[in-house]
Amino acid sequence: MLIAALVLAGCASSKPPSWQKPDVSANDTYTQLSECRFQVGLSKVPKSEQELMEAHCMRGKGFRLLASDN
Protein backbone atom coordinates (compact mmCIF):
# COMPACT_ATOMS: atom_id res chain seq x y z
CA MET A 1 0.00 0.00 0.00
CA LEU A 2 2.89 2.35 0.79
CA ILE A 3 4.42 1.68 -2.60
CA ALA A 4 1.11 2.40 -4.34
CA ALA A 5 0.83 5.72 -2.49
CA LEU A 6 4.36 6.66 -3.49
CA VAL A 7 3.71 5.77 -7.13
CA LEU A 8 0.55 7.86 -7.18
CA ALA A 9 2.33 10.75 -5.49
CA GLY A 10 5.10 10.47 -8.07
CA CYS A 11 2.61 10.74 -10.90
CA ALA A 12 1.13 13.91 -9.45
CA SER A 13 4.47 15.68 -9.10
CA SER A 14 7.32 16.23 -11.54
CA LYS A 15 9.88 15.97 -8.72
CA PRO A 16 10.38 12.77 -6.76
CA PRO A 17 9.34 12.80 -3.09
CA SER A 18 12.02 13.68 -0.57
CA TRP A 19 12.58 13.18 3.14
CA GLN A 20 11.56 16.26 5.09
CA LYS A 21 11.41 17.31 8.72
CA PRO A 22 10.52 20.77 10.05
CA ASP A 23 13.53 22.99 10.73
CA VAL A 24 16.02 20.49 9.27
CA SER A 25 18.22 21.60 6.37
CA ALA A 26 18.73 19.62 3.18
CA ASN A 27 22.33 18.93 4.24
CA ASP A 28 21.28 17.56 7.63
CA THR A 29 18.59 15.46 5.96
CA TYR A 30 21.20 14.02 3.59
CA THR A 31 23.45 13.21 6.55
CA GLN A 32 20.63 11.40 8.35
CA LEU A 33 19.68 9.45 5.20
CA SER A 34 23.32 8.49 4.67
CA GLU A 35 23.51 7.23 8.25
CA CYS A 36 20.38 5.12 7.74
CA ARG A 37 21.77 3.69 4.50
CA PHE A 38 25.04 2.85 6.25
CA GLN A 39 23.24 1.09 9.11
CA VAL A 40 21.07 -0.88 6.68
CA GLY A 41 24.21 -1.86 4.76
CA LEU A 42 25.81 -3.16 7.95
CA SER A 43 22.79 -5.31 8.70
CA LYS A 44 23.23 -7.18 5.42
CA VAL A 45 19.51 -7.35 4.64
CA PRO A 46 18.54 -8.48 1.14
CA LYS A 47 18.52 -5.73 -1.52
CA SER A 48 14.76 -6.18 -1.88
CA GLU A 49 14.29 -5.04 1.75
CA GLN A 50 16.87 -2.24 1.97
CA GLU A 51 14.63 0.59 0.79
CA LEU A 52 11.93 -0.36 3.29
CA MET A 53 14.49 -0.55 6.11
CA GLU A 54 15.87 2.88 5.16
CA ALA A 55 12.33 4.28 5.24
CA HIS A 56 11.72 2.82 8.70
CA CYS A 57 15.01 4.34 9.89
CA MET A 58 14.14 7.81 8.54
CA ARG A 59 10.62 7.71 9.99
CA GLY A 60 12.14 6.69 13.31
CA LYS A 61 14.20 9.88 13.20
CA GLY A 62 11.03 11.95 12.65
CA PHE A 63 11.28 12.45 8.88
CA ARG A 64 8.39 12.09 6.44
CA LEU A 65 8.56 11.30 2.74
CA LEU A 66 6.74 14.19 1.07
CA ALA A 67 6.33 15.61 -2.42
CA SER A 68 9.14 18.07 -3.12
CA ASP A 69 6.63 20.77 -4.05
CA ASN A 70 5.53 21.11 -0.37
NORQUI-V180996 format. One line per field, one symbol per residue. ss: DSSP state (H for helix, E for strand, - for the rest). phi: phi as a letter, one per 30 degrees, with the letter a starting at -180 (. if undefined). A space follows every 10 residues. Layout:
ss=???
phi=???
This chain:
ss=-HHHHHHHHH HH-----EEE -----HHHHH HHHHHHHHHH HHH---HHHH HHHHHHHHHH ---EEE----
phi=.ddddddddd ddbdcddbdb beicdddddd dddddddddd dddhdeedcd dddddddddd cjdbdbdddd
